[in-house]
C-alpha cells in the first residue's frame, strides 16, 4: 500500500497534480501585509482534492517527503520572486524529517542563491510530526540558518511535540498558534488564559506570536488586546494561487477599511 501511494505521489509530481497556494499574513503592529505562507495542494484526477492532513503523513511514512518538500520550496521560491523583491516574506513549511538531514541547510541556501531569492525574506515553518533529535548538530543547523538570515518559526506551538525547552536553546523567531486553538479563544476561558500565557512566554524570549485560522473581526480585535503580533486566515483571504495574488493585493489595499 505504501509503495503504491508513493508511486501515486511520484506520478502526481510528473503530471502537475500538485500545486502551491499562498495565504497572506498581516501584522497587527504595523497594520500591513508582511508576507504569505506557501501551502501545498494535491488535486488527484480520480479522488479530487486530497487534504494535506492525509497526504503529508503518508509522504513522511513512505519516504517521499524529502522530494515533495523540496519541490514545494523550489516552486514557491520561483513563483514568489517578484513579491519578495517588493518586501514580502515567503514562509514554507518543512517537516522534521527534512530538517534532520545533515545537508538540509546547504540545500536550502543553495536553492535560494541559485534562484536569486533574498535570504532575509525566506521563512521556514518547522512542523513536528515526531520529536526532533535535539543535539549539537541540530543546534548548529539552527544557528547556521540564522547566520544566513533565514528565519525559523515553530508551527502549531504546543499542539504536538513542541515544548517550553525549545525556547531555551533553539534560535527561533516566532511561535504559531494552531487554528483549532484560535477558533476557541472567544468562548473558551481556558484557551484565553493559555493564549495570554503563550504571549507572555514569547515576550520573555523576544519572540513573535502568529495566529492562524483567524476568520472574524471579533477574533482580530481580541487578538489585538492580547498583544498578538501577526494573523492569517480567511478574514484576509483563502489560500490563492500565485496568479491571483496581485488581484488580492489591489483589492486589499483599495478596501483596507473593510478589513481593519
C-alpha positions in Angstrom: 0.0 0.0 0.0 2.8 2.4 1.0 4.7 1.8 -2.3 1.5 2.3 -4.3 0.9 5.6 -2.5 4.5 6.7 -3.2 4.1 5.8 -6.9 0.9 7.8 -7.0 2.7 10.8 -5.5 5.5 10.4 -8.0 3.0 10.3 -10.8 1.3 13.4 -9.2 4.5 15.4 -9.5 5.2 14.3 -13.0 1.7 15.2 -14.2 1.3 18.5 -12.3 -1.3 17.3 -9.8 0.5 19.1 -7.0 0.4 22.9 -6.8 1.1 25.7 -4.3 -1.3 28.2 -2.9 -0.5 31.3 -0.8 -2.2 32.7 2.3 -1.4 36.3 3.4 -0.1 37.3 6.8 -0.9 40.6 8.4 1.0 42.4 11.1 -1.3 43.8 13.9 1.6 46.0 15.0 2.5 47.7 11.7 -1.1 47.3 10.2 0.2 46.0 6.9 0.6 42.8 4.9 4.0 41.4 5.6 4.1 38.1 3.7 2.5 34.9 2.6 2.6 31.3 3.6 3.0 28.7 0.8 0.7 25.7 1.2 0.8 22.5 -0.8 -2.3 21.1 -2.5 -3.0 17.9 -4.3 -5.7 17.6 -7.0 -6.0 13.9 -7.8 -7.6 13.1 -11.2 -9.8 10.5 -9.6 -10.1 11.3 -5.9 -10.3 15.1 -6.3 -8.7 17.3 -3.7 -6.8 15.3 -1.1 -6.2 17.2 2.2 -2.6 17.8 3.3 -3.5 16.2 6.6 -3.9 13.0 4.7 -1.1 13.0 2.2 1.7 14.7 4.2 1.8 12.0 6.9 1.8 9.4 4.1 4.7 11.1 2.4 6.6 11.1 5.7 6.0 7.4 6.2 6.8 6.3 2.7 10.0 8.4 2.3 8.7 10.8 -0.3 8.5 13.9 2.0 12.1 15.0 1.0 11.3 15.0 -2.7 7.9 16.6 -2.1 9.2 19.2 0.4 12.0 20.4 -1.9 9.6 20.6 -4.8 7.3 22.9 -2.8 10.3 25.0 -1.7 11.6 25.4 -5.3 8.2 26.1 -6.8 7.3 28.7 -4.1 10.7 30.4 -4.5 10.3 30.7 -8.2 6.7 31.9 -8.1 7.2 34.3 -5.3 10.3 36.1 -6.5 8.7 39.3 -7.6 6.8 39.6 -4.3 10.0 39.1 -2.3 11.6 41.9 -4.3 8.7 44.1 -3.1 9.5 43.2 0.5 7.0 40.4 1.2 8.3 37.4 3.1 7.7 33.8 2.0 7.0 31.1 4.6 7.4 27.5 3.6 6.6 24.5 5.8 9.3 21.9 6.5 8.9 18.5 8.0 11.1 17.4 10.9 12.3 14.6 8.7 13.6 17.1 6.2 15.1 19.3 8.8 17.1 16.5 10.4 19.1 15.8 7.2 22.7 16.7 7.6 22.7 18.6 4.3 19.4 20.4 4.8 20.9 23.9 5.4 23.3 23.6 2.5 20.5 22.5 0.1 18.2 25.4 1.2 20.8 28.0 0.9 22.0 26.7 -2.4 18.4 26.7 -3.8 17.8 30.3 -2.6 21.0 31.6 -4.0 20.6 29.7 -7.3 17.2 31.4 -7.8 18.5 34.7 -6.6 15.9 34.9 -3.8 16.7 37.2 -0.9 17.5 35.0 2.1 16.3 37.6 4.6 12.7 37.3 3.1 12.6 33.5 3.5 11.0 31.8 6.5 10.9 28.1 7.4 8.0 26.9 9.4 9.1 23.8 11.3 6.2 21.4 11.7 6.7 18.5 14.1 5.3 15.1 13.1 7.6 13.4 15.5 10.1 14.5 18.2 13.2 16.4 17.0 16.5 14.7 17.7 17.9 17.6 19.5 21.7 17.7 19.8 24.8 19.6 18.8 24.2 19.1 15.1 20.6 20.3 15.3 21.6 23.4 17.2 24.4 24.0 14.7 21.9 23.8 11.8 19.6 26.3 13.5 22.5 28.7 14.1 23.6 28.3 10.5 20.2 29.2 9.2 20.1 32.3 11.4 23.6 33.3 10.2 22.4 33.2 6.6 19.5 35.5 7.5 16.8 32.7 7.2 14.0 33.0 9.8 12.5 29.9 11.6 9.1 29.7 13.1 7.7 26.9 15.3 4.4 25.9 13.7 1.4 24.7 15.8 3.3 25.5 19.0 2.1 23.3 21.9 -0.1 21.1 19.7 2.4 18.3 19.0 5.8 17.6 20.5 7.0 21.2 20.9 7.6 22.2 24.5 9.0 25.1 26.5 12.6 23.8 26.4 12.6 24.7 22.7 12.8 28.3 23.7 15.9 27.8 25.9 18.2 26.6 23.2 16.7 27.0 19.7 17.1 30.4 17.9 13.6 30.7 16.5 11.7 34.0 15.8 8.0 33.2 16.3 5.5 30.8 17.7 2.5 29.9 15.5 -0.8 29.1 17.2 -2.9 26.4 15.6 -6.3 27.4 14.0 -8.2 25.0 16.3 -6.8 26.9 19.3 -7.6 30.3 17.8 -11.2 29.3 17.0 -11.9 28.8 20.7 -10.5 31.9 22.2 -13.7 33.9 22.1 -15.8 31.5 24.1 -13.4 29.2 25.9 -11.8 30.6 29.1 -9.0 28.1 29.3 -8.0 28.9 25.7 -7.9 32.6 26.6 -5.7 32.0 29.6 -3.4 29.8 27.6 -3.1 32.4 24.9 -2.1 35.0 27.5 0.5 32.6 28.9 1.9 31.9 25.5 2.2 35.6 24.6 3.9 36.3 27.9 6.3 33.4 27.3 7.1 34.7 23.8 7.8 38.2 25.1 10.2 36.8 27.7 12.1 35.1 24.9 11.7 38.1 22.5 9.6 36.1 20.1 6.6 37.0 18.0 3.2 35.2 18.2 1.3 34.4 15.0 -2.4 33.3 15.0 -3.6 31.0 12.2 -7.2 30.5 11.2 -8.5 34.0 12.0 -11.9 34.4 10.4 -13.8 37.2 12.1 -13.3 40.8 13.1 -14.1 39.8 16.7 -11.2 37.5 16.7 -8.9 40.2 15.3 -10.0 42.6 18.0 -9.5 40.0 20.7 -6.0 39.1 19.4 -5.0 42.7 19.4 -6.0 43.1 23.0 -3.9 40.0 23.8 -0.8 41.5 22.1 -0.7 39.0 19.2 1.7 40.1 16.5 0.6 38.6 13.2 -2.6 37.0 11.9 -3.5 34.9 8.9 -6.8 33.3 7.9 -9.9 33.7 5.9 -10.6 37.2 7.2 -7.8 38.2 4.9 -8.1 35.6 2.2 -8.5 31.9 1.5 -5.2 30.4 0.1 -4.8 31.5 -3.5 -2.7 30.6 -6.5 0.1 33.0 -7.3 -1.7 34.4 -10.3 -4.4 35.7 -8.0 -2.1 37.4 -5.6 -1.8 40.7 -7.5 -5.6 40.9 -7.7 -5.8 40.2 -4.0 -3.3 42.9 -3.2 -5.1 45.5 -5.2 -8.5 44.6 -3.6 -7.0 44.6 -0.1 -5.3 48.0 -0.3 -8.3 49.6 -2.1 -10.7 48.3 0.6 -8.4 48.3 3.6 -11.1 49.7 6.0 -13.4 46.8 5.1 -10.9 44.6 6.9 -9.3 46.8 9.5 
